[in-house]
């Protein structure tokens, strides 16, 4: 890919110690298109950095008819505006950030639409952010980066960067609070929702499947596997409840009750994403790409001895390991389409990771991107993530469209950034609430394989939902 010359580096200003991510979010949450990529559960590797931005200079938002235009604009931005990253500081220092909906899969493959799509949310929603507040949790420090975008003249870019940095710091100094009311705007009445079924254990929560129907679609999935159509498919049920508070309040509750390394909050105009995702889809640093698929789950009990027993059981489970290995093979194949094939390798297979309410098996695959590969090529090769489709991917997505009645929307898509320096970090949008039109949607699912037990698969979806339910129901 032919790229324009690098224009320089961002302007960087150290943040006062008072300006924690929580402090800055409380003061900027009312600004349009605020986005907080939040390592709410952080360590020195997975959750080291957090990023917060708002008021983008440009918004790229698209439905089915505008997808090609939106993807072309992202590719143009990648090619025409480049800055060098300042070393030894957080990796995202300005660029495009937002989400790709799971339903963007139809841009790359012939997959039919879901039977119901009451909310009609964008397939792509990205802001072009000329400034980013960033924190390194290992150092306990924060910085404000200001790029001067869209100016390319050196003097004009530096002047704009300084003006924007001063403006943002002044806003953060003000004692503002985010709105505490439920967001107004378009409301979808209950009568216009896809068929919903009450969940007696959780008053106010409904599902798009009654229990017996979910068990039946698991059985049908197993039949497809025995017939040779697929090896695995990821099925989900959509849980939904009326919004009970503002989305910023919901996010602050969720990050306390279910902290996650790839969490995030994003106001995309038509609604908000409130995510406690534990899963990285891909990251790119210096042309090295990494994916961390999750397959295999056990719940946590709050009792260390029992959690250790369940963790050992998960590691020894042939079913869960087979499920994980199938997705690793799928991702190795996907990455080989955009990487130098000998560089693609599995650096960790079925490692155990523990989160607030569940334990997971996680693998790591890495590769070196081929020289001419850009953002459009990456999406076409690997999106959506194999861990939330199944294998083979295209047939699995066709079966998902057949068996799941409602559109997934942002769920199982990706939230993250593409930096002006070429860096990328996108999560998989699981353990996620999509707030829109007066409702909170929070689908939960799992991988179905040949020896799946329908009742256990159904119960697993509820194990995964517990962290979300605690926040949604304010327990």
Secondary structure by P-SEA (a helix, b strand, c coil): ccccccccccbbbbbcccccaaaaaaacccccccccccccccccccccbbbbcccccbbbbbcccaaaaaaaaaaaaaccbbbbcccccccccccbbbbbcccccccccccccccccccccccbbbbbccbbbbbcccccbbbbbbcccccccaaaaaaaaaaaaaaaaaaaacccccccccccccccccccccbbbbccccccbbbcccaaaaaaaaaaaaaaaaaccccbbbbbbbbbbcccccaaaaaaaaaaacccccccccccccbbbbcccccccccccccbbbbbbbcbbbbbcccaaaaaaaaaaaaacaaaaaaaaaaaaaaaaaaaaccccccccccccbbbbbcccbbbbbbbbbbbbcccccaaaaaacccccccccccccaaaaaaaaaccccccccccbbbbbbcccbbbbbbccccbbbbcccbbbbbbcccccccccaaaaaaaaaaaaaaaaaaaacc
